[in-house]
């Protein structure tokens, strides 16, 4: 009595084209390989009249042993700062990778949490000068935020060895009217958007090729930025690329005149700093 053909099951040709699209994406030097990227690849190639849904593509890949079912992540409450049209919020972080037998490469990322536009700096260190240079470059291209969300890395906070110390980067933020927001200690997941961007850079760029030197990484860096801006579609943007989202609004950018006016020795400027910390039941 079982039907000879399942009504909702795609034919063998469609399933074969899905697998072939996955294999083509695997061979490319930049880009993603998941169901959404496969869906876009099939639409671009125009090989199918009806492109399967994301859930169907995931099922086909799972049936062929190409992916595993993800584990559900545990939920926990967190008072996440939220960007609005009147409050521009950026997130900043860095990730590091080693070249084979060579130096360490640091990738600094800043992301506009509303448009998901990014700025990237590739360096061999995470010194205060590197952080300052990356941030100034980001604020010239992405615009000046009202708040900057980051973890408690000494490169951002100035360190915790000396009490009551205002680090150079904190002073820079205050001088430009930016409110630093320091996340809970030891909880990188609280900066989830930029953490996922770090992973995206690793999966779609770093792991896709062999880099010979730091200069090789830096020369290839713009490829990731261009792919991300025009060919990546973050789920939060509902079908828009970051480049398309950027064009829908304007940002007040850091000008060359304002940049030249910054003194080398930054004073402490009146402003606000935020420290998000976990509070126990007894108030500690």
CORTATA-V692571 format. One record per backbone hydrogen bond with DSSP energy under -1.0 kcal/mol. CO is the residue of the C=O (numbers start at 0). NH is the residue of the N-H. If there is no record, write none. Layout:
[[CO & NH] [CO & NH]]
This chain:
[[5 & 8] [10 & 14] [11 & 15] [12 & 16] [13 & 17] [14 & 18] [15 & 19] [16 & 20] [17 & 21] [18 & 22] [19 & 23] [20 & 24] [21 & 25] [22 & 26] [33 & 37] [34 & 38] [35 & 39] [36 & 40] [37 & 41] [38 & 42] [39 & 43] [40 & 44] [41 & 45] [52 & 56] [53 & 57] [54 & 58] [55 & 59] [56 & 60] [57 & 61] [58 & 62] [59 & 63] [60 & 65] [61 & 64] [77 & 79] [86 & 83] [87 & 145] [87 & 146] [88 & 112] [89 & 148] [90 & 110] [92 & 108] [94 & 106] [96 & 104] [98 & 101] [102 & 98] [104 & 96] [105 & 122] [106 & 94] [107 & 120] [108 & 92] [109 & 118] [110 & 90] [111 & 115] [116 & 111] [118 & 109] [120 & 107] [122 & 105] [126 & 130] [127 & 131] [128 & 132] [129 & 133] [130 & 134] [131 & 135] [132 & 136] [133 & 137] [134 & 138] [135 & 139] [136 & 140] [137 & 141] [138 & 253] [145 & 178] [146 & 89] [147 & 180] [148 & 91] [149 & 182] [152 & 155] [152 & 156] [153 & 157] [166 & 170] [167 & 171] [168 & 172] [169 & 173] [170 & 174] [171 & 175] [172 & 177] [173 & 176] [178 & 147] [179 & 273] [180 & 149] [181 & 275] [183 & 186] [186 & 189] [187 & 190] [190 & 194] [191 & 195] [192 & 196] [193 & 197] [194 & 198] [195 & 199] [196 & 200] [197 & 201] [198 & 202] [199 & 203] [200 & 204] [200 & 205] [201 & 206] [203 & 30] [212 & 216] [213 & 217] [214 & 218] [215 & 219] [216 & 220] [219 & 222] [220 & 224] [221 & 225] [222 & 226] [223 & 227] [224 & 228] [225 & 229] [226 & 230] [228 & 242] [233 & 236] [234 & 237] [240 & 244] [241 & 245] [242 & 246] [244 & 247] [245 & 248] [251 & 143] [254 & 258] [255 & 259] [256 & 260] [273 & 181] [279 & 282]]
